[in-house]
Amino acid sequence: AQSVTQPDIHITVSEGASLELRCNYSYGATPYLFWYVQSPGQGLQLLLKYFSGDTLVQGIKGFEAEFKRSQSSFNLRKPSVHWSDAAEYFCAVGPRTGNQFYFGTGTSLTVIP
Amino acid sequence: DAGITQSPRHKVTETGTPVTLRCHQTENHRYMYWYRQDPGHGLRLIHYSYGVKDTDKGEVSDGYSVSRSKTEDFLLTLESATSSQTSVYFCAIRQGTGLAGGPEDEQFFGPGTRLTVL
């Protein structure tokens, strides 16, 4: 069965510290992977995606993620967190053809001054 | 925001009543989706559409129906609302030229509808 696991429900980091949000997936085929960010009361915004090619992908707002097939992971990283990064982050997986996308349960990020 | 609006933005209704949520887009995208977001579950796909009158079920379609009579509108109907359908509902469109994974292939989400069923 297809699924996405985000093991950390909530993470707190200090402003300026580095960040890594974990994402593991279970998918029967080669996946199409995404990270989204959601600010309170808002819809989701795409941070980055992986489809093929370089396994280290760069996104908006200084985020990057690395696809590791052997570990079925797609972890999100940022070298220096800003207070405005406080939000909820969702990892998602989808088919290369088709429309059934699966989302993780989200990781809530708090940034302390 | 890819020109996506949802209406209503908030609704409180009673168990057993019918409810219809509307998603409207202005950019003529082929693919549209309805998701629900619940704590501890993330987003789950309810139904999606790949063209006028072309729809298919998602992961959690029981209790929901959809219709798409025009490209710009995708309606989600709860025929008889239940308390378990209290949730935040998001509509999304998929932008792209049909080439999956291309630089334009991206889902854009609407602002959401908060539905409470008492």
Chai-1 contact restraints between the chains, C-beta under 6 A:
chainA,res_idxA,chainB,res_idxB,connection_type,confidence,min_distance_angstrom,max_distance_angstrom,comment,restraint_id
A,G43,B,F90,contact,1.0,0.0,6.0,A-B,restraint_1
A,G43,B,F109,contact,1.0,0.0,6.0,A-B,restraint_2
A,G43,B,G110,contact,1.0,0.0,6.0,A-B,restraint_3
A,G43,B,P111,contact,1.0,0.0,6.0,A-B,restraint_4
A,G43,B,G112,contact,1.0,0.0,6.0,A-B,restraint_5
A,L44,B,F109,contact,1.0,0.0,6.0,A-B,restraint_6
A,L46,B,E106,contact,1.0,0.0,6.0,A-B,restraint_7
A,F51,B,G101,contact,1.0,0.0,6.0,A-B,restraint_8
A,F90,B,G42,contact,1.0,0.0,6.0,A-B,restraint_9
A,R96,B,A100,contact,1.0,0.0,6.0,A-B,restraint_10
A,T97,B,A100,contact,1.0,0.0,6.0,A-B,restraint_11
A,N99,B,Y48,contact,1.0,0.0,6.0,A-B,restraint_12
A,F103,B,G42,contact,1.0,0.0,6.0,A-B,restraint_13
A,F103,B,L43,contact,1.0,0.0,6.0,A-B,restraint_14
A,G104,B,G42,contact,1.0,0.0,6.0,A-B,restraint_15
A,T105,B,G40,contact,1.0,0.0,6.0,A-B,restraint_16
A,T105,B,G42,contact,1.0,0.0,6.0,A-B,restraint_17
A,G106,B,G42,contact,1.0,0.0,6.0,A-B,restraint_18
